[in-house]
Amino acid sequence: MTEILSVRKLNKSFGGVTVARDIDFTLQAGTMHCLIGPNGAGKSTFFRLILGEHAPDSGMIYFRGEDITRMRSFQRIRRGISVKFQVPGIFKALSVRQNLEVAFQYHLHGHDLSNTIKRVLEFTNLQGEAQTPAGVLSHGQQQWLEIGMAVGVEPTLLLLDEPTAGMSPDETRKTGEMLHELNTRGITILAVEHDMAFVEQIAKTVTVLHFGAIFAEGSIAEIVDHPGVQEIYLGTADD
């Protein structure tokens, strides 16, 4: 496999508190990978370092072999990184279609824009809601709309920060199916998630963060059986 994202000795502190500690991380192209860890482990900070919202104190970030460590967020997005944060960033007063138009207007025009909106509406199963104000959608539908907004410009790497937060079990399962479909289209997915059933549904490799450092990495089975992970994240290990 080819590395799509490579992080080397990444460090970040805020006010003397270390939130990223010597992180070495590699993401293979075409995979679905999950980050887990207790609250305060540094997962969201790590995402923001990858996206360029925070500048590291030291270390390097490479995307598709290119050093992006000092690039601004919009430069990284133009190179193929897209993100969906936990709280939907939709315009609730605008229709579903208008939200997609806003998301894509700087990348697509004319027939390309119309065709992409049509494909995204079908993918997110929101065809019947195209003219509906986004604020009227269910929580799950709002999350799917924002996933559609993130993938309409065809990124090569999609970052998802707790994509199933607040979803019902059925919505969570459908979200996993959507991500599998995106993955078959060649999109690499890196997701922060707490729902271990969802992690098991989508990820082949799981990385555990703890106090800003990588604590463990492996298959979902290896992580679930890891005594240290059981203690810090999944609950106290059996004696």
N, C-alpha and C positions, 0 to 999 in steps of 0.2 A: 504494500500500500504506500501511497504518497502522503507525506505530512502536509496538511492544509494549514495548521496552526501550530506554532512552536513557541513556548515561553521558557526563558532561561534566567534563573536566579532573580526572579522578580520580587522587589521589595517596595512596600508602601507603608508610611506611618502618618497618622493624624494626631497632632498635639502630643507626641511622644508615645502614642499607642500604636503598636504594630498591627496592621490589618492584612498585610501580605508579607510572608516570610520565606524568602529563598525558594519561591515556587518554580519548579521545573515541571513542565506539562507539555504533552504532545497529543495532538488530535489528528487522527488519520482521516483522509478524505473519504467521503462516502459512508461514514459511520454515524450512528446515533449514540451519544455519550451523555451520561448524567453526572451532575455534581450534587452531592448530598452533604449534610453536616448540620449540627445543631445551630440554633439562632446565634448570631454573632461570630460564626466560623469564618466569615470573609467571602462568602459566595457572591453576593451582589457586588462587593468591591472588586472582586476578580473580574466579573463581567464588565464593570465600568472601566477597568484598566485595559481590557481587550478592546473595548469600543472606543477608547480615547477620551472618555469623560473625566478620568483621573490620569495624571501623569505619574509614572512610577518614580520612586526615589533612585532606584537602580535596577538593572536588569534589561532584558531585551524581549521584544515581541516580534515574531515573524509570521507573515500571512502569505501563503503560497510562495515561500522562499524570499519574500521581500521584507526588509526591515521597516516596520510601521510604528516603531516605538514612539517616535515624536510626531507622528502624523495626527492631524485633527480628526474629529469624528467623521465629518462629511467626506474627508479623503478616504477613510477606511470603508465607508458605506459605498462610495463609488467603485471601490475595488472588489466589492462583492460580499460585504458583511452586512447583515440586517439583524434587527433585534426587536423582540417583543417583551416589554417589561410586565411585571405582575399586575399593575393597575392599568386597565385599558386606557390608551391615549386617544380615544376617539372624540369626534365632535358630536355631542349628543343631539344638538338641535338640527344637524344636517342629516339628510337621508343616507342610507347605506351606500347608494351609488355615489353621492357627493363626497362621502368620506374616501371612497376609493379614488375618485378623481383627484382629490387633494393629495393623496398619497403618491399618485403616479404622475402628476402633471409635469414634474420637472424631468422625468425620465422618458415619457411616452407621449405621442401626439397622434391625432387623427385616428385612422383605422387601428393602429397599434394600441392606442389607448382604449378604444371601444372593445376590441377583441380581448384585451387583457382583462378588462372589467367583467366581460361576459364569462371568461374562464374562471375568474376568481369567485364570482357569484355562484357558479356551478360547483366549484370545489368546496366552498364553505356551506353549500346547501342554503344559500340566502337569496335564490332567484326570486322567490315570492315576496321578499322583503326589500327589494331594491329601492322602492320609494318610501319606505318606512323610516321615520326618524330613528337614528341609532340609539337614542336614549330610551326608546320604547322596547328594544330587544331584551330578551332574557339575558342573564349574566353570561351564560355559556355562549349565546349567539354573539354577544359583544366581544368575547374573547376570540371567537372564530373570525369575526370581522377583522380584528386587529392582526391575527395571524395572516389573513388574506392580504391586508395592507403591507405586511412585512415581506411576503413572498411574491407579490405581483411583479416586482422588478427583477425577479429571478436571481436571487443571491446564490452564492456558492456555499456560504456559511450562515446558518440561522441560529441566533442566540435566543433562548427562551427562558425567562425568569418566572418560575412557578406558573406554567401555562394552565394548570388545572385548578388553581386556587379558587375555592368557592363553588366548584362545579359539582353536580350530582354524579353518582357512579356511572350513569348512562352517558352523560356528557363527557366524563373523563375517558370512558372507553372509546367514544367516537373521536375524541381529540387524538388519542393514540393511533387510531386508524388513519386519521388525516396526516399525522406525522410520518407514518410508514409510507403513505403514498408519496409525500414530498421526498422522502429518502430514495424511493425508487426512481424519482426524476433526477437524482444526482445531487440533491441538496444535503450537505453535511449538517447535522443538528447537535448542538450542545445545549442541554437544558439543566437548569437548577430546579430541583423538585424535592418535595417532602413526602409525597404519597408513594410508598414503596411498591404498592401494587402497580401503579403507573410506571414507575422506574423499571419494574420487571417486564412490563408490556413492551417498552420501547428500547431499552438500552442493552447493548451487549457488553459495554464496559462502564464501570462506575468508579468515580473518584470521590474520596471522602476528604473534606477540608475540616480542620480543627485548629482554632486559634491562628488562622491565617496561613497555615501550612498544610501541605498534603500529608494526610495521616495514613491513607491506604488507597490502593487501586486494584481492581480486578473485575471478574465477572460478578453478576448479581449474586450468584450462589456463594462465591468466595467472600464477598462483602458481608452477606447476611450471616455467614458462619464465623466471621472474624471476631474473636473475643473482645478485642479492643473497641471495635466499631459497635458491638452490642452494648458496651458500657457507655460510650459517649453519645450514641445516637439512637440506637434501637431499643435501649433499656438495659438494665443490668444483666450481665450474662449469668446463666445458671451456674451454681456452685458445682 
